[in-house]
């Protein structure tokens, strides 16, 4: 490996723009860049070679973007990815949308042909900045070397500011070669303290909570931030309220908590949705309308308190009556103190009836246990979820791609800690599960990390198995195999359509793993799952588990049984 040589900012007159670009990234704390370079990136690539920043070469730009976004999700700091112009840049687009909807800070760097003088016409040239505009918080083509430090500082500030998201900088080939002026300097990172919510909004929230009879707490993706978990747990325990979460809010509070009702994994009609419908007040912590809505507001219906870093995006299904806007942890602490003071001073008579939520919790727990020890083969989803939960420790991470199994895991798998269930319920893109798990494994080499992918989603970025092996990751990939796009096939059946256009063939996944230098394992009985997972995590390295799945339970559980039993809770 080449020796890294740092270039001093005092030697600006001796460096070119690409060196200055990389120095600014170093100042921002960037340790690595993921991507697939092209010929328009060669000056930048050389500058990276001489820097303290590591280049992590991947096999497809989309995977680089998914990994960079996941780095942002897990750390709160910007993940950085790189591509060339044209087709390389377009391959980043899905990852940009993934980061934008999922609120993950990420910087995309793309190359471009010379902008001042070029003899290649429009070969490979598209308007990358225009393409990125609706998908980013900031996008800019660099046309002056002297502006590079300011543009990078602004890009990082915007990407990490709440609500976080992706930003994009285009570095043309000729600009990368320019020599900046001697007086150009690199900016220091600024210190930012998020504002606290107003006392008036806290007081109004206390009033609504006091006046409600059946309040319920919702935990969304925005609560998956540092400091929020402890504040939220304290608020729940001091108030005694029940809570549920969205798919991207799983684990902010340990889901083994006695007041946890479940995860809103379906659109409606589940036991958790019975509790939501019954509630007269939702205390909404960190959710916004980007994630698939766990409830719908109607005029004259339940009231909602919006607690978030940013004001609500008002939608016809979401128009909260009270907005507590500011740092979420501080807001929860202020709300907890104000509620306690209201009880002591008897300024508000707080009399909640939570008995219905107790009934819902009993029913939810009963159904989660149902068939979780079935020996049926192909494996039932309930058994798969239960066995994975048995093997994964509290701090272990599962990263789910998108498919029918995601609903089963969101609903039945209890997350014990924040960011230990990585799934996407915003863009909900197939192909993200493996790269997301790879980043989790890269950041936490001693923590068990399990990618759970359908056969369809896995094959969309399966080439990254080579990257995982080359990086010597400790990673297990569990492929849920039904030789079909299972979720769409189920929906097709539910809507009365003929089975058409959604089935395919698969490679031999055991041999496929071995071709990349990984280990492959075929589950041939339900009893194989736990010992195989334990073996894979014990020996380390990269593994694939091929698990045949029986999705016949989808209709029984999510259609027939819910419609028959749901009214029993009334």
C-alpha positions in Angstrom: 0.0 0.0 0.0 1.3 3.5 -0.9 2.6 5.7 1.9 0.3 8.5 2.7 1.9 12.0 2.7 0.0 14.9 4.2 0.4 18.3 2.4 0.6 21.3 4.7 -1.9 24.1 4.2 1.0 26.5 4.5 2.3 25.2 1.2 -0.8 26.2 -0.8 1.2 27.9 -3.5 2.8 24.5 -4.4 -0.3 22.5 -4.6 -3.1 22.1 -7.1 -6.8 22.3 -6.6 -7.3 18.6 -6.1 -4.8 18.6 -3.3 -6.6 21.6 -1.7 -9.9 19.6 -2.1 -8.5 16.6 -0.2 -6.9 18.8 2.5 -10.4 20.4 3.1 -11.9 16.9 3.4 -9.2 16.0 5.9 -10.0 19.1 7.9 -13.6 17.9 8.0 -12.5 14.6 9.5 -13.0 12.4 6.5 -11.1 9.1 6.9 -12.2 7.2 3.8 -13.9 7.7 0.5 -16.0 4.9 -1.2 -16.3 4.7 -4.9 -15.4 3.9 -8.5 -13.0 6.5 -9.9 -12.8 7.3 -13.6 -10.3 9.1 -15.8 -11.8 12.5 -14.9 -10.9 11.8 -11.3 -7.2 11.0 -11.8 -5.8 14.2 -10.3 -8.1 13.8 -7.3 -7.2 10.1 -7.0 -3.5 11.1 -6.9 -4.2 13.7 -4.2 -6.1 11.0 -2.2 -3.1 8.7 -2.5 -0.8 11.3 -0.9 -3.3 12.1 1.9 -4.4 10.4 5.1 -7.7 9.4 3.5 -8.2 5.8 2.5 -9.9 5.0 -0.8 -12.3 2.0 -0.6 -12.9 0.7 -4.1 -16.3 -0.8 -4.6 -17.8 -2.6 -7.7 -20.7 -0.3 -8.4 -21.3 3.3 -7.6 -24.8 2.6 -6.1 -23.2 0.4 -3.5 -20.7 3.2 -2.7 -23.6 5.6 -2.1 -25.6 3.1 0.1 -22.4 2.5 2.2 -21.7 6.2 2.5 -25.2 7.0 3.5 -25.2 4.2 6.1 -22.0 5.7 7.5 -23.9 8.9 8.0 -26.8 7.1 9.6 -24.6 5.3 12.1 -22.2 8.1 13.0 -24.1 11.3 12.3 -21.1 12.4 10.3 -20.8 12.7 6.5 -20.1 9.6 4.5 -18.2 10.4 1.3 -18.5 8.6 -2.1 -16.9 9.2 -5.5 -17.7 8.6 -9.1 -16.7 9.8 -12.5 -19.0 11.8 -14.8 -22.0 10.5 -16.8 -22.8 6.9 -16.1 -20.9 6.9 -12.9 -22.8 9.9 -11.6 -26.2 8.5 -12.7 -25.4 5.3 -10.7 -25.2 7.4 -7.6 -28.8 8.7 -8.0 -30.6 5.9 -6.1 -28.2 6.3 -3.2 -28.8 10.1 -3.2 -32.6 9.5 -3.0 -31.9 6.9 -0.3 -30.0 9.4 1.8 -32.4 12.3 1.2 -35.5 10.5 2.2 -33.7 8.6 5.0 -32.1 11.8 6.4 -28.5 10.5 6.1 -25.6 13.0 5.7 -23.5 12.1 2.6 -21.2 13.9 0.2 -21.1 12.7 -3.4 -18.1 13.8 -5.5 -18.4 13.5 -9.3 -15.9 14.2 -12.0 -16.6 16.1 -15.3 -14.9 16.8 -18.6 -12.9 20.1 -18.7 -15.3 23.0 -18.5 -13.0 25.7 -19.9 -11.7 23.9 -23.0 -12.6 20.5 -24.2 -12.3 18.7 -27.6 -14.7 15.8 -26.7 -18.0 17.5 -27.6 -20.8 16.1 -25.4 -19.3 12.7 -24.9 -20.6 11.3 -21.6 -21.7 14.8 -20.5 -25.0 15.3 -18.7 -26.1 18.1 -16.4 -25.1 16.3 -13.2 -25.7 19.3 -11.0 -29.2 19.7 -12.5 -29.9 16.0 -12.0 -28.8 16.1 -8.4 -30.8 19.3 -7.5 -34.1 17.6 -6.4 -32.2 14.9 -4.6 -29.8 16.9 -2.5 -29.6 19.8 0.0 -26.8 21.4 -2.0 -25.2 20.7 -5.4 -22.5 22.7 -7.1 -20.0 22.6 -9.9 -16.6 23.9 -8.9 -15.3 26.3 -11.5 -12.6 28.1 -9.5 -10.0 26.5 -7.3 -10.0 29.3 -4.8 -13.6 28.5 -3.9 -13.0 24.9 -3.0 -12.6 25.2 0.8 -15.7 27.4 1.2 -17.8 25.1 -0.9 -16.7 22.0 1.0 -17.4 23.7 4.4 -20.8 24.7 3.2 -21.6 21.3 1.9 -20.6 19.6 5.1 -22.6 22.1 7.2 -25.7 21.6 5.2 -25.5 17.9 5.0 -25.1 17.5 8.8 -27.6 20.1 9.8 -31.0 18.8 10.8 -32.7 17.4 8.8 -29.5 15.7 7.5 -29.2 14.6 3.9 -27.0 14.3 0.8 -24.9 17.0 -0.9 -23.0 17.0 -4.2 -19.9 18.6 -5.6 -18.7 18.3 -9.2 -14.9 18.7 -9.7 -14.2 19.1 -13.5 -10.9 17.7 -14.8 -9.3 21.0 -15.7 -10.3 22.7 -12.4 -8.7 19.8 -10.4 -5.4 20.7 -12.1 -5.6 24.5 -11.4 -3.2 26.2 -8.9 -5.1 28.1 -6.2 -4.0 31.6 -5.0 -1.5 31.7 -2.2 -3.9 33.3 0.3 -6.6 30.6 0.0 -7.2 29.0 3.5 -9.1 26.0 4.7 -12.0 26.6 7.0 -12.3 25.2 10.5 -15.4 23.2 11.4 -17.9 25.5 13.2 -19.5 24.7 16.5 -23.3 24.4 16.3 -25.7 24.1 19.2 -29.2 23.2 18.3 -31.9 25.6 19.7 -34.3 24.6 22.4 -38.0 24.5 22.0 -40.0 27.5 23.3 -41.5 27.4 26.8 -44.9 28.2 25.2 -44.8 25.1 23.0 -43.8 23.0 26.0 -46.7 24.4 28.1 -49.2 23.7 25.3 -47.9 20.2 24.9 -48.4 19.6 28.7 -51.9 20.9 28.4 -52.8 18.5 25.6 -51.2 15.5 27.4 -53.1 16.4 30.6 -56.4 16.7 28.8 -56.1 13.4 26.9 -57.5 10.2 28.2 -55.6 7.7 25.9 -52.2 9.3 24.9 -49.7 7.2 23.0 -46.0 7.9 22.2 -44.7 7.3 18.7 -40.9 7.0 18.0 -39.8 7.7 14.5 -36.5 7.8 12.5 -35.6 11.3 13.7 -35.3 10.0 17.2 -32.5 7.7 16.1 -29.9 10.3 17.1 -27.3 10.5 19.9 -28.7 11.6 23.3 -32.3 11.0 22.4 -32.6 7.4 23.6 -31.8 8.2 27.3 -34.1 11.2 27.3 -36.9 9.3 25.6 -36.6 6.3 28.0 -36.7 8.7 31.0 -39.8 10.4 29.6 -41.7 7.1 29.0 -40.9 5.8 32.4 -41.8 9.0 34.3 -45.0 9.4 32.4 -46.0 5.7 32.4 -47.2 6.0 28.8 -47.2 3.2 26.2 -45.2 3.6 23.0 -44.8 2.2 19.6 -42.3 2.9 16.8 -42.0 3.1 13.1 -39.7 0.8 11.2 -36.9 3.3 11.2 -37.4 4.2 14.8 -36.8 0.6 16.1 -34.5 0.3 19.0 -34.4 3.9 20.1 -36.0 2.5 23.3 -35.4 -1.1 24.0 -38.4 -3.0 22.6 -38.4 -5.4 25.5 -39.7 -2.6 27.6 -43.0 -3.4 29.4 -44.7 -0.3 27.8 -43.7 -1.2 24.2 -46.7 -2.0 22.0 -45.0 -2.9 18.7 -43.8 -1.6 15.4 -46.2 -0.1 12.8 -45.1 -2.5 10.0 -48.3 -2.7 8.1 -50.3 0.2 6.6 -53.4 -0.4 8.8 -55.5 -3.2 10.4 -52.8 -4.6 12.7 -53.1 -4.8 16.5 -50.8 -1.8 16.9 -53.0 0.2 14.5 -56.0 -0.7 16.8 -54.1 1.1 19.6 -53.3 4.0 17.3 -56.9 4.4 16.3 -58.0 4.2 19.9 -55.6 6.9 21.1 -56.9 10.4 21.4 -53.4 12.0 21.4 -50.2 10.9 19.6 -46.9 12.3 21.1 -44.9 12.0 17.9 -41.2 12.0 18.6 -39.0 12.2 15.5 -41.4 11.0 12.8 -42.1 12.8 9.6 -44.2 12.1 6.5 -41.3 10.8 4.5 -41.4 7.5 6.3 -44.5 5.4 5.4 -47.2 6.9 7.6 -48.0 4.8 10.7 -51.3 6.7 11.1 -53.5 9.2 9.2 -54.9 12.3 10.7 -58.4 13.5 9.9 -60.2 16.8 10.8 -61.8 16.5 14.2 -59.9 13.3 15.0 -57.0 12.6 17.3 -54.6 15.4 18.2 -50.9 15.2 17.6 -47.9 16.8 19.3 -44.9 17.0 16.9 -41.6 16.8 18.7 -38.7 17.1 16.3 -35.6 19.1 15.3 -37.6 20.8 12.5 -41.2 22.0 12.0 -43.7 19.6 10.5 -44.2 19.2 6.8 -47.9 19.6 6.8 -49.7 17.1 4.7 -53.3 16.1 4.3 -52.7 13.1 6.5 -50.5 15.0 9.0 -51.2 18.4 10.5 -50.1 18.5 14.2 -51.9 20.9 16.5 -48.7 21.5 18.6 -45.1 21.6 17.4 -42.3 21.4 19.9 -39.4 22.3 17.6 -35.8 22.1 18.8 -33.2 19.6 20.0 -35.3 16.4 20.7 -33.5 15.4 23.8 -33.8 18.8 25.4 -37.5 19.0 24.4 -38.2 15.7 26.1 -36.3 16.7 29.2 -38.2 20.0 29.4 -41.5 18.2 28.8 -40.8 15.6 31.5 -40.0 18.4 34.0 -43.1 20.4 33.1 -45.4 17.4 33.4 -43.9 16.5 36.8 -44.4 20.1 38.0 -48.0 20.1 36.7 -48.7 17.0 38.8 -47.2 18.5 41.9 -48.8 21.8 41.6 -52.1 20.2 40.4 -52.3 22.8 37.7 -53.6 20.0 35.4 -55.6 17.0 36.5 -53.8 14.1 34.7 -56.0 11.0 34.5 -55.1 8.6 31.7 -56.9 5.4 30.9 -54.3 3.0 29.4 -56.2 -0.3 30.0 -56.9 -0.8 26.3 -53.2 -0.6 25.4 -52.5 -3.3 28.0 -54.9 -5.6 26.0 -53.2 -4.8 22.8 -49.8 -5.6 24.2 -50.9 -9.0 25.4 -52.3 -9.8 21.9 -49.1 -8.5 20.1 -46.9 -10.6 22.4 -49.1 -13.7 21.8 -48.8 -13.4 18.0 -45.1 -12.8 18.0 -44.6 -16.1 19.8 -46.9 -18.0 17.4 -45.2 -20.6 15.2 -41.8 -19.2 16.2 -40.6 -22.8 16.9 -42.2 -24.5 13.9 -40.1 -27.2 12.2 -41.9 -26.6 8.9 -39.7 -26.5 5.8 -39.2 -24.4 3.8 -38.8 -22.2 6.8 -41.8 -20.1 8.1 -41.0 -16.4 8.6 -41.9 -16.5 12.3 -39.3 -19.2 12.9 -36.7 -17.3 10.9 -37.2 -14.1 12.9 -37.2 -15.9 16.2 -34.0 -17.8 15.4 -32.1 -14.7 14.3 -33.1 -12.9 17.5 -31.8 -15.8 19.5 -28.3 -15.6 17.9 -27.9 -11.8 17.6 -26.6 -10.2 20.8 -28.0 -6.9 22.1 -25.5 -4.8 20.2 -25.5 -7.0 17.1 -26.8 -5.4 13.9 -29.2 -6.7 11.3 -29.4 -4.8 8.0 -32.5 -5.6 6.0 -33.0 -5.2 2.2 -36.6 -4.6 1.0 -39.1 -7.4 0.6 -41.8 -9.3 2.4 -39.3 -10.5 5.1 -38.8 -6.8 6.1 -42.4 -6.6 7.3 -41.9 -9.8 9.4 -38.7 -8.6 10.9 -40.1 -5.1 11.6 -43.1 -6.6 13.3 -41.7 -9.6 15.2 -38.0 -8.8 15.8 -37.4 -6.8 19.0 -34.5 -4.3 18.7 -32.6 -3.8 21.9 -30.5 -0.8 21.0 -30.7 2.1 18.6 -29.4 1.6 15.1 -29.2 -2.2 15.5 -31.9 -2.7 12.9 -31.0 -1.0 9.7 -33.8 -0.9 7.3 -35.2 1.7 4.8 -38.9 2.6 5.1 -38.5 5.9 3.2 -37.2 5.2 -0.3 -37.5 1.5 0.4 -35.0 0.6 -2.3 -34.0 -3.0 -3.1 -30.3 -3.6 -3.2 -29.4 -1.5 -0.1 -29.3 -4.4 2.4 -25.8 -5.8 1.6 -24.0 -2.5 1.3 -25.6 -1.2 4.5 -24.5 -4.3 6.4 -21.0 -4.0 4.9 -20.6 -0.5 6.3 -21.9 -1.6 9.7 -19.4 -4.5 9.7 -16.6 -2.1 8.5 -17.2 0.2 11.4 -17.7 -2.5 14.0 -15.4 -5.4 13.1 -16.0 -7.3 16.4 -19.8 -6.9 16.4 -22.0 -9.6 14.8 -23.5 -8.1 11.6 -26.1 -9.9 9.6 -27.4 -8.8 6.2 -30.9 -10.1 5.5 -31.7 -10.0 1.8 -34.3 -11.5 -0.5 -32.9 -13.3 -3.4 -34.1 -10.4 -5.7 -32.6 -7.6 -3.6 -29.3 -9.5 -3.0 -28.7 -10.0 -6.7 -29.0 -6.3 -7.3 -25.7 -5.6 -5.6 -24.3 -9.1 -5.1 -21.1 -8.0 -6.8 -20.1 -6.3 -3.6 -19.4 -9.7 -2.1 -15.9 -9.3 -3.7 -15.6 -6.0 -1.8 -16.6 -7.5 1.4 -14.1 -10.3 1.0 -11.3 -7.9 0.0 -12.0 -5.7 3.0 -11.8 -8.9 5.2 -15.1 -8.0 6.8 -16.8 -10.2 9.4 -20.2 -10.4 7.7 -23.0 -13.0 7.4 -25.5 -12.6 4.5 -28.8 -14.5 5.0 -30.6 -14.9 1.7 -34.4 -15.4 2.0 -35.0 -17.5 -1.1 -38.4 -17.9 -2.8 -37.2 -17.4 -6.4 -39.6 -14.5 -6.8 -40.2 -10.9 -6.0 -42.2 -12.1 -3.0 -43.8 -9.0 -1.6 -45.2 -7.9 -5.0 -46.3 -11.5 -5.7 -48.2 -11.5 -2.5 -49.9 -8.1 -3.3 -50.6 -9.4 -6.8 -52.5 -12.4 -5.3 -54.3 -10.2 -2.7 -55.7 -8.0 -5.4 -57.0 -11.0 -7.4 -54.6 -10.9 -10.3 -53.1 -14.0 -11.9 -49.5 -15.1 -10.9 -47.5 -13.4 -13.6 -44.2 -11.8 -14.3 -42.6 -12.0 -10.8 -40.8 -15.4 -10.6 -37.1 -16.0 -11.6 -34.3 -18.5 -11.3 -31.3 -18.1 -8.9 -27.7 -19.2 -9.0 -26.4 -21.8 -6.6 -25.8 -19.4 -3.7 -23.3 -21.7 -2.0 -21.1 -21.9 -5.1 -21.7 -18.2 -5.7 -20.2 -17.4 -2.3 -17.3 -19.7 -2.9 -16.6 -18.0 -6.2 -15.9 -14.8 -4.3 -13.8 -16.5 -1.7 -16.6 -16.5 0.9 -18.2 -19.5 2.6 -21.6 -20.8 1.5 -24.1 -22.7 3.5 -27.5 -24.2 2.6 -30.2 -24.5 5.2 -31.9 -27.8 4.7 -34.1 -27.8 7.8 -35.4 -25.2 10.2 -33.2 -26.6 12.9 -30.1 -25.6 10.9 -30.5 -21.9 11.2 -29.3 -21.3 14.7 -26.2 -23.6 14.6 -25.2 -22.3 11.2 -25.4 -18.6 12.3 -23.5 -19.4 15.5 -20.8 -21.1 13.4 -20.5 -18.3 10.9 -20.1 -15.6 13.6 -17.7 -17.7 15.6 -15.2 -18.4 12.7 -15.5 -14.9 11.2 -15.1 -13.8 7.6 -17.8 -13.5 4.9 -20.6 -16.1 4.7 -23.8 -16.7 2.7 -26.7 -18.7 4.1 -29.3 -19.8 1.6 -32.6 -20.1 3.4 -35.7 -21.3 1.5 -38.8 -19.5 2.8 -42.5 -20.4 2.9 -44.6 -17.2 2.4 -48.0 -18.9 2.7 -48.2 -17.4 6.2 -48.5 -13.9 4.7 -52.2 -14.4 3.8 -53.1 -16.3 6.9 -51.5 -13.8 9.3 -51.8 -10.5 7.6 -55.2 -10.9 5.9 -57.3 -13.7 7.3 -56.3 -13.8 10.9 -56.2 -10.1 11.5 -59.6 -9.5 10.0 -61.0 -12.3 12.1 -59.4 -11.3 15.5 -59.0 -7.6 15.3 -62.4 -6.9 16.8 -61.8 -9.1 19.8 -59.8 -6.3 21.3 -62.6 -3.8 21.3 
